[in-house]
Amino acid sequence: MTGDKFPQPRHADMVIKVCGMKDPANIRNVASLHPMLMGFIFHHPSPRDASGLDPEVVKSLPEYIRPVGVFVNRTDDEIIFTASRYGITRVQLHGSESPRQCARLRALGYKVLKAISIGDEVDWEEYRPYEGCVDLFVLDKKTPAHGGSGEKFDW
């Protein structure tokens, strides 16, 4: 793992991540817009599953774009295998992964993002154990499926 940090945002309060990438032509077009992070979903039920994507497409991203592997309830070994195959050093955990698993992945050198599903009410205390175990939290509207839906929630 490299010791690189999350890219410095162009705006002091925001990191921009474009997610759900799986089509090489679309990936090239989005890369031309210079997002900071580009997400690749490795969750077979998702219509945006990138498991069939040629790893060289991800490895050939410009160095200013950091790829993020998005996983749902996968084992450490599955995450490490896929991340290694695609040259990914940032992992976003979008299921019921434990703080312990997050800490293990961080100890291996991965930058870890943990998704928080936002519904009408959020029990923020539920996420307190993740403090110090993750590098960033990702806020997504709570939906029946895992992952981003493109739906807004009340900030």
DSSP file (Angstrom, degrees, kcal/mol; ACC not computed):
  #  RESIDUE AA STRUCTURE BP1 BP2  ACC     N-H-->O    O-->H-N    N-H-->O    O-->H-N    TCO  KAPPA ALPHA  PHI   PSI    X-CA   Y-CA   Z-CA
    1    1 A M              0   0    0      0, 0.0     2,-0.2     0, 0.0   109,-0.1   0.000 360.0 360.0 360.0 145.9    0.0    0.0    0.0
    2    2 A T        -     0   0    0    107,-0.1     0, 0.0     1,-0.1     0, 0.0  -0.583 360.0-130.6 -90.1 159.4    1.1    3.5   -0.6
    3    3 A G        +     0   0    0     -2,-0.2    -1,-0.1     2,-0.0   106,-0.0   0.199  58.2 138.8 -93.1  16.4    1.1    6.1    2.0
    4    4 A D        -     0   0    0      1,-0.1     2,-0.1     3,-0.0    -2,-0.0  -0.238  44.9-133.3 -66.7 154.2   -0.7    8.7   -0.1
    5    5 A K        -     0   0    0      1,-0.1    -1,-0.1   106,-0.0     3,-0.1  -0.442  33.1 -77.9 -98.6 171.2   -3.4   10.8    1.4
    6    6 A F        -     0   0    0     -2,-0.1    -1,-0.1     1,-0.1    31,-0.1  -0.471  64.9 -94.5 -63.9 143.8   -6.9   11.7    0.2
    7    7 A P        -     0   0    0      0, 0.0    -1,-0.1     0, 0.0    29,-0.1  -0.261  41.5-103.4 -60.8 147.7   -6.6   14.4   -2.4
    8    8 A Q        -     0   0    0     -3,-0.1     4,-0.1     1,-0.1     7,-0.0  -0.588  42.1-116.4 -71.5 127.1   -7.0   17.9   -1.2
    9    9 A P        -     0   0    0      0, 0.0     6,-0.1     0, 0.0    -1,-0.1  -0.271   5.3-135.1 -63.7 150.0  -10.4   19.1   -2.1
   10   10 A R  S    S+     0   0    0      4,-0.2     2,-0.4     1,-0.1     5,-0.1   0.745 101.1  47.2 -74.6 -23.4  -10.7   22.0   -4.5
   11   11 A H  B >  S-A   14   0A   0      3,-0.6     3,-1.7     1,-0.1    -1,-0.1  -0.964  94.3-124.3-116.9 136.7  -13.3   23.4   -2.1
   12   12 A A  T 3  S+     0   0    0     -2,-0.4    -1,-0.1     1,-0.3     3,-0.0   0.700 105.7  37.3 -57.1 -24.3  -12.4   23.4    1.5
   13   13 A D  T 3  S+     0   0    0      1,-0.1     2,-0.4    -3,-0.0    -1,-0.3   0.344 107.1  68.9-111.2   7.2  -15.5   21.4    2.6
   14   14 A M  B <   -A   11   0A   0     -3,-1.7    -3,-0.6     2,-0.0     2,-0.5  -0.980  46.5-168.0-140.0 136.5  -16.0   18.9   -0.2
   15   15 A V        -     0   0    0     -2,-0.4     2,-0.6    -6,-0.1    -7,-0.0  -0.987  26.9-141.2-113.7 130.1  -14.4   15.8   -1.7
   16   16 A I        +     0   0    0     -2,-0.5    21,-2.0     2,-0.0    20,-0.9  -0.824  23.7 174.3-101.1 124.1  -15.9   14.9   -5.1
   17   17 A K  E     -b   37   0B   0     -2,-0.6     2,-0.5    19,-0.2    21,-0.2  -0.996  16.9-158.8-128.1 128.3  -16.4   11.2   -5.9
   18   18 A V  E     -b   38   0B   0     19,-2.2    21,-3.4    -2,-0.4     2,-0.2  -0.929  25.4-172.3-103.7 127.8  -18.1    9.9   -9.0
   19   19 A C        +     0   0    0     -2,-0.5    21,-0.1    19,-0.2    -2,-0.0  -0.724  48.7  51.1-123.9 167.2  -19.3    6.3   -8.4
   20   20 A G        +     0   0    0     19,-0.3     2,-0.3    -2,-0.2    20,-0.2   0.730  65.6 164.9  83.2  24.7  -20.9    3.4  -10.2
   21   21 A M        +     0   0    0     18,-2.2    20,-0.3    -3,-0.2    -1,-0.2  -0.565  15.6 132.9 -79.7 132.8  -18.3    3.4  -13.0
   22   22 A K        +     0   0    0     -2,-0.3    -1,-0.2     1,-0.2    18,-0.0   0.430  46.3  85.1-150.6 -14.2  -18.1    0.3  -15.2
   23   23 A D     >  -     0   0    0      1,-0.1     4,-2.7    30,-0.1     5,-0.2  -0.863  65.5-145.0-100.9 121.6  -18.1    1.4  -18.9
   24   24 A P  H  > S+     0   0    0      0, 0.0     4,-2.2     0, 0.0     5,-0.2   0.861  99.5  49.2 -54.1 -41.0  -14.6    2.2  -20.2
   25   25 A A  H  > S+     0   0    0      1,-0.2     4,-2.2     2,-0.2     5,-0.1   0.921 113.4  46.8 -66.0 -41.8  -15.8    5.0  -22.5
   26   26 A N  H  > S+     0   0    0      2,-0.2     4,-2.9     1,-0.2     5,-0.3   0.892 109.6  54.6 -65.1 -39.5  -17.8    6.6  -19.7
   27   27 A I  H  X S+     0   0    0     -4,-2.7     4,-2.5     1,-0.2    -2,-0.2   0.919 109.0  47.9 -60.4 -44.5  -14.8    6.2  -17.3
   28   28 A R  H  X S+     0   0    0     -4,-2.2     4,-1.4    -5,-0.2    -1,-0.2   0.917 112.9  48.7 -62.4 -43.2  -12.6    8.1  -19.8
   29   29 A N  H  < S+     0   0    0     -4,-2.2     4,-0.3     1,-0.2     3,-0.3   0.925 113.8  45.2 -64.3 -44.5  -15.2   10.9  -20.2
   30   30 A V  H >< S+     0   0    0     -4,-2.9     3,-1.9     1,-0.2     4,-0.3   0.892 107.6  59.0 -66.1 -39.1  -15.7   11.3  -16.5
   31   31 A A  H >< S+     0   0    0     -4,-2.5     3,-1.8     1,-0.3    -1,-0.2   0.836  95.6  63.8 -58.5 -32.5  -11.9   11.3  -15.9
   32   32 A S  T 3< S+     0   0    0     -4,-1.4    -1,-0.3     1,-0.3    -2,-0.2   0.676  95.4  60.0 -66.9 -14.9  -11.6   14.3  -18.2
   33   33 A L  T <  S-     0   0    0     -3,-1.9    -1,-0.3    -4,-0.3    -2,-0.2   0.479 108.5-127.9 -89.8  -4.0  -13.7   16.2  -15.7
   34   34 A H    <   -     0   0    0     -3,-1.8    -3,-0.1    -4,-0.3    -2,-0.1   0.896  34.0-176.4  62.9  48.1  -11.0   15.6  -13.0
   35   35 A P        -     0   0    0      0, 0.0   -18,-0.1     0, 0.0    -1,-0.1  -0.386  27.8-132.4 -67.0 158.2  -13.0   14.1  -10.1
   36   36 A M  S    S+     0   0    0    -20,-0.9    30,-2.7     1,-0.2     2,-0.4   0.896  87.8  23.0 -77.4 -41.3  -10.9   13.5   -7.0
   37   37 A L  E     -bc  17  66B   0    -21,-2.0   -19,-2.2    28,-0.2     2,-0.4  -0.954  64.0-160.7-128.5 144.5  -12.2    9.9   -6.4
   38   38 A M  E     -bc  18  67B   0     28,-2.1    30,-2.8    -2,-0.4     2,-0.4  -0.989  17.2-144.4-128.4 123.7  -13.8    7.4   -8.8
   39   39 A G  E     - c   0  68B   0    -21,-3.4   -18,-2.2    -2,-0.4     2,-0.5  -0.704  12.1-169.0 -97.4 137.6  -15.9    4.6   -7.4
   40   40 A F  E     - c   0  69B   0     28,-3.0    30,-2.9    -2,-0.4     2,-0.5  -0.983  18.5-141.4-123.2 117.2  -16.1    1.1   -8.7
   41   41 A I  E     -dc  49  70B   0      7,-0.6     9,-3.8    -2,-0.5     2,-0.4  -0.666  15.7-173.9 -86.8 125.8  -18.8   -1.1   -7.2
   42   42 A F        +     0   0    0     28,-3.0    30,-0.5    -2,-0.5     2,-0.3  -0.636  47.3 113.2-116.3  70.1  -17.9   -4.8   -6.6
   43   43 A H    >   -     0   0    0     -2,-0.4     3,-2.2    28,-0.1     5,-0.1  -0.900  57.9-148.3-143.9 105.7  -21.3   -6.0   -5.5
   44   44 A H  T 3  S+     0   0    0     -2,-0.3     5,-0.2     1,-0.3    -1,-0.1   0.777  93.3  57.9 -53.8 -36.4  -22.9   -8.5   -7.9
   45   45 A P  T 3  S+     0   0    0      0, 0.0    -1,-0.3     0, 0.0     0, 0.0   0.730  87.5  97.0 -67.4 -17.1  -26.6   -7.5   -7.2
   46   46 A S  S X  S-     0   0    0     -3,-2.2     3,-1.6     1,-0.1    -3,-0.1  -0.478  73.7-140.7 -74.0 137.9  -25.8   -3.9   -8.2
   47   47 A P  T 3  S+     0   0    0      0, 0.0    -1,-0.1     0, 0.0    -3,-0.1   0.652 107.0  55.4 -67.0 -12.2  -26.7   -2.9  -11.8
   48   48 A R  T 3  S+     0   0    0     -5,-0.1    -7,-0.6   -27,-0.0     2,-0.1   0.099  76.2 148.8-105.3  20.8  -23.4   -0.9  -11.6
   49   49 A D  B <   -d   41   0B   0     -3,-1.6     3,-0.3    -5,-0.2    -7,-0.2  -0.364  29.2-168.3 -59.7 126.3  -21.3   -3.9  -10.7
   50   50 A A    >   +     0   0    0     -9,-3.8     3,-2.2     1,-0.2    -8,-0.2   0.229  52.6 113.9-101.2  11.9  -17.8   -3.5  -12.1
   51   51 A S  T 3  S+     0   0    0    -10,-0.3    -1,-0.2     1,-0.3    -9,-0.1   0.766  78.0  50.6 -58.7 -26.3  -16.5   -7.0  -11.5
   52   52 A G  T 3  S+     0   0    0     -3,-0.3    -1,-0.3     2,-0.1     2,-0.2   0.454  84.5 116.0 -90.0  -0.4  -16.3   -7.7  -15.2
   53   53 A L  S <  S-     0   0    0     -3,-2.2   -30,-0.1     1,-0.1    -3,-0.0  -0.460  77.9-107.0 -71.6 137.5  -14.3   -4.5  -15.9
   54   54 A D    >>  -     0   0    0     -2,-0.2     3,-1.8     1,-0.2     4,-0.7  -0.489  24.9-137.1 -61.4 122.7  -10.7   -5.0  -17.3
   55   55 A P  H 3> S+     0   0    0      0, 0.0     4,-2.5     0, 0.0     3,-0.4   0.785  99.7  68.1 -55.5 -27.9   -8.4   -4.1  -14.3
   56   56 A E  H 3> S+     0   0    0      1,-0.2     4,-1.5     2,-0.2     5,-0.1   0.794  90.9  61.8 -65.0 -26.8   -6.2   -2.1  -16.7
   57   57 A V  H <4 S+     0   0    0     -3,-1.8    -1,-0.2     2,-0.2     4,-0.0   0.919 110.5  39.3 -63.0 -42.7   -8.9    0.5  -17.2
   58   58 A V  H >< S+     0   0    0     -4,-0.7     3,-1.7    -3,-0.4    -2,-0.2   0.915 114.4  52.9 -72.7 -43.8   -8.8    1.3  -13.5
   59   59 A K  H 3< S+     0   0    0     -4,-2.5    -1,-0.2     1,-0.3    -2,-0.2   0.745 104.8  57.4 -64.8 -22.5   -5.0    1.1  -13.3
   60   60 A S  T 3< S+     0   0    0     -4,-1.5    -1,-0.3    -5,-0.2    -2,-0.2   0.346  76.4 124.6 -93.5   7.6   -4.6    3.5  -16.2
   61   61 A L  S <  S-     0   0    0     -3,-1.7    -3,-0.0     1,-0.1   -33,-0.0  -0.326  77.2 -91.4 -60.1 148.4   -6.6    6.3  -14.6
   62   62 A P    >   -     0   0    0      0, 0.0     3,-2.1     0, 0.0    -1,-0.1  -0.302  37.9-114.7 -57.4 148.4   -4.6    9.6  -14.4
   63   63 A E  T 3  S+     0   0    0      1,-0.3    -2,-0.1    -3,-0.1    -3,-0.0   0.699 112.4  66.6 -65.8 -17.5   -2.8    9.8  -11.1
   64   64 A Y  T 3  S+     0   0    0      2,-0.0     2,-0.5     1,-0.0    -1,-0.3   0.587  91.4  73.7 -78.1  -7.7   -4.9   12.7   -9.9
   65   65 A I  S <  S-     0   0    0     -3,-2.1   -28,-0.2   -28,-0.0   -29,-0.1  -0.929  72.8-154.3-107.1 123.6   -7.9   10.4   -9.7
   66   66 A R  E     -c   37   0B   0    -30,-2.7   -28,-2.1    -2,-0.5     2,-0.2  -0.857  13.3-137.0 -98.2 119.4   -8.0    8.0   -6.9
   67   67 A P  E     -c   38   0B   0      0, 0.0    23,-0.6     0, 0.0    22,-0.5  -0.503  15.4-159.2 -75.0 144.7  -10.0    4.8   -7.5
   68   68 A V  E     -ce  39  90B   0    -30,-2.8   -28,-3.0    -2,-0.2     2,-0.5  -0.991   8.3-144.6-124.2 126.6  -12.3    3.5   -4.7
   69   69 A G  E     -ce  40  91B   0     21,-2.8    23,-3.3    -2,-0.4     2,-0.5  -0.812  14.6-150.7 -89.7 127.6  -13.5   -0.1   -4.5
   70   70 A V  E     +ce  41  92B   0    -30,-2.9   -28,-3.0    -2,-0.5     2,-0.3  -0.881  20.3 177.9-104.2 124.8  -17.0   -0.3   -3.1
   71   71 A F  E     - e   0  93B   0     21,-2.9    23,-3.1    -2,-0.5     2,-0.5  -0.917  20.8-153.1-129.1 150.4  -17.9   -3.5   -1.2
   72   72 A V  S    S-     0   0    0    -30,-0.5    21,-0.1    -2,-0.3    -2,-0.0  -0.959  76.0 -30.6-127.4 112.2  -20.9   -4.8    0.7
   73   73 A N  S    S+     0   0    0     -2,-0.5     2,-0.3     1,-0.2    -1,-0.1   0.868  90.5 152.7  52.1  46.7  -20.4   -7.4    3.5
   74   74 A R        -     0   0    0      1,-0.1    -1,-0.2     2,-0.0    21,-0.1  -0.728  46.0-107.3-103.5 156.3  -17.3   -8.9    1.9
   75   75 A T     >  -     0   0    0     -2,-0.3     4,-2.3     1,-0.1     5,-0.2  -0.327  30.6-109.3 -74.7 162.6  -14.5  -10.7    3.8
   76   76 A D  H  > S+     0   0    0      1,-0.2     4,-3.1     2,-0.2     5,-0.2   0.933 120.5  52.8 -55.3 -46.6  -11.1   -9.1    4.2
   77   77 A D  H  > S+     0   0    0      1,-0.2     4,-2.5     2,-0.2    -1,-0.2   0.885 109.0  48.5 -60.8 -40.1   -9.6  -11.7    1.8
   78   78 A E  H  > S+     0   0    0      2,-0.2     4,-2.2     1,-0.2     5,-0.2   0.916 114.2  46.2 -66.0 -42.1  -12.2  -10.9   -0.9
   79   79 A I  H  X S+     0   0    0     -4,-2.3     4,-2.9     2,-0.2     5,-0.3   0.937 114.1  47.6 -64.6 -47.0  -11.6   -7.1   -0.6
   80   80 A I  H  X S+     0   0    0     -4,-3.1     4,-2.5    -5,-0.2     5,-0.2   0.907 111.9  50.4 -62.8 -43.0   -7.8   -7.5   -0.6
   81   81 A F  H  X S+     0   0    0     -4,-2.5     4,-2.3    -5,-0.2    -1,-0.2   0.951 115.8  40.9 -60.2 -50.8   -8.0   -9.8   -3.7
   82   82 A T  H  X S+     0   0    0     -4,-2.2     4,-2.0     2,-0.2    -2,-0.2   0.924 115.2  50.5 -66.4 -44.6  -10.2   -7.5   -5.7
   83   83 A A  H  X>S+     0   0    0     -4,-2.9     5,-3.0    -5,-0.2     4,-0.8   0.910 112.6  47.6 -60.5 -42.1   -8.4   -4.3   -4.6
   84   84 A S  H ><5S+     0   0    0     -4,-2.5     3,-0.7    -5,-0.3    -1,-0.2   0.916 109.5  53.1 -64.6 -43.2   -5.0   -5.8   -5.5
   85   85 A R  H 3<5S+     0   0    0     -4,-2.3    -1,-0.2     1,-0.2    -2,-0.2   0.858 117.9  36.7 -60.5 -36.5   -6.3   -7.0   -8.9
   86   86 A Y  H 3<5S-     0   0    0     -4,-2.0    -1,-0.2    -5,-0.1    -2,-0.2   0.404 110.8-115.0 -99.2   0.9   -7.6   -3.5   -9.8
   87   87 A G  T <<5 +     0   0    0     -4,-0.8     2,-0.4    -3,-0.7    -3,-0.2   0.865  60.8 157.6  69.5  35.6   -4.7   -1.5   -8.1
   88   88 A I      < +     0   0    0     -5,-3.0    -1,-0.2    -6,-0.2   -20,-0.1  -0.798  27.0 173.4-100.9 132.9   -7.1    0.1   -5.6
   89   89 A T        +     0   0    0    -22,-0.5    22,-2.5    -2,-0.4     2,-0.4   0.341  65.5  69.8-116.6   2.7   -5.9    1.4   -2.2
   90   90 A R  E     -ef  68 111B   0    -23,-0.6   -21,-2.8    20,-0.2     2,-0.4  -0.985  61.5-170.8-123.0 131.1   -9.2    3.0   -1.0
   91   91 A V  E     -ef  69 112B   0     20,-2.7    22,-2.9    -2,-0.4     2,-0.5  -0.976  10.8-156.6-125.4 135.3  -12.1    0.8    0.0
   92   92 A Q  E     -ef  70 113B   0    -23,-3.3   -21,-2.9    -2,-0.4     2,-0.6  -0.948  11.5-152.7-109.4 122.4  -15.7    2.0    0.7
   93   93 A L  E     +ef  71 114B   0     20,-3.0    22,-2.6    -2,-0.5   -21,-0.2  -0.857  18.5 173.4-101.0 120.7  -17.6   -0.4    3.0
   94   94 A H        +     0   0    0    -23,-3.1    53,-0.3    -2,-0.6   -22,-0.2   0.154  54.8  55.0-117.7  16.1  -21.3   -0.2    2.3
   95   95 A G  S    S-     0   0    0    -24,-0.3    -2,-0.1    51,-0.1    20,-0.1  -0.085 109.5 -54.9-121.8-138.1  -22.8   -3.0    4.4
   96   96 A S  S    S+     0   0    0     -2,-0.1   -24,-0.1     2,-0.0    -2,-0.0  -0.114  71.8 157.1-102.6  35.8  -22.7   -4.0    8.1
   97   97 A E        -     0   0    0      1,-0.1    -4,-0.0     2,-0.1     0, 0.0  -0.311  39.8-120.0 -62.1 143.9  -18.9   -4.2    8.3
   98   98 A S     >  -     0   0    0      1,-0.1     4,-2.1    32,-0.0     5,-0.2  -0.404  15.5-115.5 -84.3 159.2  -17.6   -3.9   11.8
   99   99 A P  H  > S+     0   0    0      0, 0.0     4,-2.6     0, 0.0     5,-0.2   0.857 118.5  59.6 -57.4 -33.6  -15.3   -1.2   13.2
  100  100 A R  H  > S+     0   0    0      2,-0.2     4,-2.3     1,-0.2     5,-0.1   0.917 104.5  47.1 -62.6 -43.7  -12.8   -4.1   13.7
  101  101 A Q  H  > S+     0   0    0      2,-0.2     4,-2.3     1,-0.2    -1,-0.2   0.913 111.6  51.5 -64.5 -41.2  -12.9   -5.0   10.0
  102  102 A C  H  X S+     0   0    0     -4,-2.1     4,-2.3     1,-0.2    -2,-0.2   0.929 110.5  48.8 -58.9 -45.3  -12.4   -1.3    9.1
  103  103 A A  H  X S+     0   0    0     -4,-2.6     4,-2.4     1,-0.2    -1,-0.2   0.885 109.1  52.7 -64.0 -39.4   -9.4   -1.1   11.5
  104  104 A R  H  X S+     0   0    0     -4,-2.3     4,-1.2     2,-0.2    -1,-0.2   0.931 110.5  47.1 -62.3 -44.6   -7.9   -4.3   10.1
  105  105 A L  H  <>S+     0   0    0     -4,-2.3     5,-2.1     1,-0.2     3,-0.3   0.895 111.9  50.3 -65.7 -39.1   -8.0   -2.9    6.5
  106  106 A R  H ><5S+     0   0    0     -4,-2.3     3,-1.9    27,-0.2    -1,-0.2   0.906 105.9  56.2 -62.3 -40.9   -6.6    0.4    7.7
  107  107 A A  H 3<5S+     0   0    0     -4,-2.4    -1,-0.2     1,-0.3    -2,-0.2   0.779 102.7  56.4 -63.4 -25.6   -3.7   -1.5    9.4
  108  108 A L  T 3<5S-     0   0    0     -4,-1.2    -1,-0.3    -3,-0.3    -2,-0.2   0.502 128.8 -98.5 -83.1  -4.1   -3.0   -3.1    6.0
  109  109 A G  T < 5S+     0   0    0     -3,-1.9    -3,-0.2     1,-0.3     2,-0.2   0.447  77.6 136.3 104.8   1.1   -2.6    0.4    4.5
  110  110 A Y      < -     0   0    0     -5,-2.1     2,-0.5  -109,-0.1    -1,-0.3  -0.545  55.5-127.2 -79.2 146.9   -6.0    0.9    2.9
  111  111 A K  E     -f   90   0B   0    -22,-2.5   -20,-2.7    -2,-0.2     2,-0.5  -0.840  34.1-149.7 -84.9 128.9   -7.8    4.2    3.2
  112  112 A V  E     -f   91   0B   0     -2,-0.5    23,-3.1   -22,-0.2    24,-1.6  -0.903  18.3-172.5-115.3 127.8  -11.3    3.2    4.5
  113  113 A L  E     -fg  92 136B   0    -22,-2.9   -20,-3.0    -2,-0.5     2,-0.5  -0.935  10.8-157.4-110.3 137.7  -14.6    4.9    3.8
  114  114 A K  E     -fg  93 137B   0     22,-2.2    24,-2.4    -2,-0.4     2,-0.3  -0.974  12.0-134.7-120.5 127.7  -17.7    3.8    5.7
  115  115 A A  E     - g   0 138B   0    -22,-2.6     2,-0.5    -2,-0.5    24,-0.2  -0.573  13.0-161.5 -81.2 140.5  -21.2    4.4    4.3
  116  116 A I  E     - g   0 139B   0     22,-3.1    24,-2.5    -2,-0.3     2,-0.5  -0.992  15.3-137.5-120.0 123.0  -23.9    5.7    6.6
  117  117 A S  E     - g   0 140B   0     -2,-0.5     2,-0.7    22,-0.2    24,-0.2  -0.709  16.5-151.0 -83.6 125.1  -27.5    5.3    5.5
  118  118 A I  E     + g   0 141B   0     22,-3.8    24,-3.0    -2,-0.5     2,-0.1  -0.867  27.6 155.6-103.0 115.4  -29.5    8.4    6.1
  119  119 A G        -     0   0    0     -2,-0.7    35,-0.1     2,-0.5     3,-0.1  -0.207  66.6 -62.6-111.2-153.1  -33.2    7.9    6.7
  120  120 A D  S    S+     0   0    0      1,-0.2     2,-0.4    -2,-0.1    -2,-0.0   0.874 127.2  23.2 -64.3 -36.6  -35.8   10.0    8.6
  121  121 A E  S    S-     0   0    0      2,-0.0    -2,-0.5     0, 0.0     2,-0.4  -0.978  70.4-161.3-130.1 143.6  -33.8    9.4   11.8
  122  122 A V        -     0   0    0     -2,-0.4     2,-1.3    -4,-0.1     3,-0.1  -0.993  15.1-144.9-126.1 129.3  -30.1    8.5   12.2
  123  123 A D    >   -     0   0    0     -2,-0.4     3,-1.6     1,-0.2     4,-0.4  -0.742  19.4-176.3 -89.5  90.6  -28.7    7.0   15.4
  124  124 A W  G >> S+     0   0    0     -2,-1.3     3,-1.3     1,-0.3     4,-0.6   0.777  77.2  67.5 -62.4 -26.2  -25.3    8.7   15.2
  125  125 A E  G >4 S+     0   0    0      1,-0.3     3,-0.7     2,-0.2    -1,-0.3   0.807  88.5  67.0 -63.3 -27.8  -24.2    6.8   18.3
  126  126 A E  G <4 S+     0   0    0     -3,-1.6    -1,-0.3     1,-0.2    -2,-0.2   0.790 104.5  43.8 -60.6 -27.6  -24.3    3.7   16.2
  127  127 A Y  G X4 S+     0   0    0     -3,-1.3     3,-1.8    -4,-0.4     4,-0.4   0.528  85.7  92.4 -98.2  -7.7  -21.4    5.1   14.2
  128  128 A R  G X< S+     0   0    0     -3,-0.7     3,-1.8    -4,-0.6    -1,-0.2   0.864  78.3  62.4 -56.2 -38.3  -19.3    6.4   17.1
  129  129 A P  G 3  S+     0   0    0      0, 0.0    -1,-0.3     0, 0.0    -2,-0.1   0.704  95.8  62.4 -62.3 -15.9  -17.3    3.0   17.3
  130  130 A Y  G X> S+     0   0    0     -3,-1.8     3,-2.8     2,-0.1     4,-1.1   0.655  74.6 112.6 -82.5 -15.3  -16.0    3.7   13.8
  131  131 A E  T <4 S+     0   0    0     -3,-1.8     4,-0.1    -4,-0.4    -3,-0.0  -0.384  88.2  15.1 -59.9 129.3  -14.2    6.9   14.8
  132  132 A G  T 34 S+     0   0    0      2,-0.4    -1,-0.3    -2,-0.1    -2,-0.1   0.312 117.1  75.8  87.0  -8.7  -10.5    6.3   14.5
  133  133 A C  T <4 S+     0   0    0     -3,-2.8     2,-0.3     1,-0.1   -27,-0.2   0.570  94.4  45.4-106.5 -15.2  -11.2    3.1   12.3
  134  134 A V     <  -     0   0    0     -4,-1.1    -2,-0.4     1,-0.1   -21,-0.2  -0.882  63.0-145.8-128.6 159.5  -12.1    4.9    9.1
  135  135 A D  S    S+     0   0    0    -23,-3.1     2,-0.3     1,-0.3   -22,-0.2   0.797  83.9   6.3 -91.6 -34.0  -10.7    7.8    7.1
  136  136 A L  E     -g  113   0B   0    -24,-1.6   -22,-2.2     2,-0.0     2,-0.4  -0.993  62.0-135.9-147.8 150.4  -14.0    9.2    5.8
  137  137 A F  E     -g  114   0B   0     -2,-0.3     2,-0.5   -24,-0.2   -22,-0.2  -0.890  16.6-152.5-103.5 142.5  -17.7    8.7    6.2
  138  138 A V  E     -g  115   0B   0    -24,-2.4   -22,-3.1    -2,-0.4     2,-0.6  -0.971   8.9-148.3-114.2 126.1  -20.0    8.6    3.1
  139  139 A L  E     +g  116   0B   0     -2,-0.5     2,-0.3   -24,-0.2   -22,-0.2  -0.852  23.0 170.4-100.4 124.0  -23.6    9.7    3.6
  140  140 A D  E     -g  117   0B   0    -24,-2.5   -22,-3.8    -2,-0.6     2,-0.1  -0.964  39.9-101.1-130.4 147.3  -26.2    8.0    1.4
  141  141 A K  E     -g  118   0B   0     10,-0.5     2,-0.3    -2,-0.3   -22,-0.2  -0.455  46.1-108.7 -64.8 136.0  -30.0    8.1    1.5
  142  142 A K        +     0   0    0    -24,-3.0    -1,-0.1    -2,-0.1     4,-0.1  -0.523  51.4 161.9 -69.1 127.0  -31.4    4.9    3.1
  143  143 A T        -     0   0    0      2,-0.5     4,-0.1    -2,-0.3    -3,-0.0  -0.879  54.2 -99.8-137.3 168.8  -33.0    2.7    0.4
  144  144 A P  S    S+     0   0    0      0, 0.0     2,-0.2     0, 0.0    -2,-0.0   0.817 106.6  59.1 -62.1 -29.2  -34.0   -1.0    0.3
  145  145 A A  S    S-     0   0    0      2,-0.1    -2,-0.5     1,-0.1     2,-0.2  -0.559  94.5-103.0 -96.5 162.8  -30.8   -1.8   -1.7
  146  146 A H  S    S+     0   0    0     -2,-0.2   -51,-0.1    -4,-0.1    -1,-0.1  -0.585  79.1  25.9 -79.7 146.4  -27.2   -1.2   -0.7
  147  147 A G  S    S-     0   0    0    -53,-0.3    -2,-0.1    -2,-0.2    -4,-0.1  -0.181 100.1 -27.7  98.9 174.0  -25.4    1.7   -2.2
  148  148 A G        -     0   0    0      1,-0.1    -8,-0.1     2,-0.1    -6,-0.1  -0.367  40.9-176.4 -67.2 139.0  -26.1    5.1   -3.7
  149  149 A S        -     0   0    0      2,-0.2    -1,-0.1    -8,-0.1     3,-0.1   0.502  44.6-116.7-110.1 -10.8  -29.5    5.5   -5.3
  150  150 A G  S    S+     0   0    0      1,-0.3     2,-0.2    -9,-0.1    -2,-0.1   0.420  74.6 132.0  82.4  -2.1  -29.0    9.1   -6.6
  151  151 A E        -     0   0    0    -10,-0.1   -10,-0.5     1,-0.1    -1,-0.3  -0.600  54.5-125.9 -84.6 145.7  -31.9   10.1   -4.2
  152  152 A K        -     0   0    0     -2,-0.2     2,-0.3    -3,-0.1    -1,-0.1  -0.501  17.8-156.8 -85.6 156.6  -31.4   13.1   -2.0
  153  153 A F        -     0   0    0     -2,-0.2     2,-0.8   -12,-0.1   -34,-0.1  -0.898  35.2 -90.3-125.7 163.0  -31.9   13.2    1.7
  154  154 A D              0   0    0     -2,-0.3   -35,-0.0     1,-0.2    -2,-0.0  -0.607 360.0 360.0 -76.0 108.5  -32.6   16.2    4.0
  155  155 A W              0   0    0     -2,-0.8    -1,-0.2     0, 0.0    -3,-0.0   0.486 360.0 360.0 -69.1 360.0  -29.3   17.6    5.0
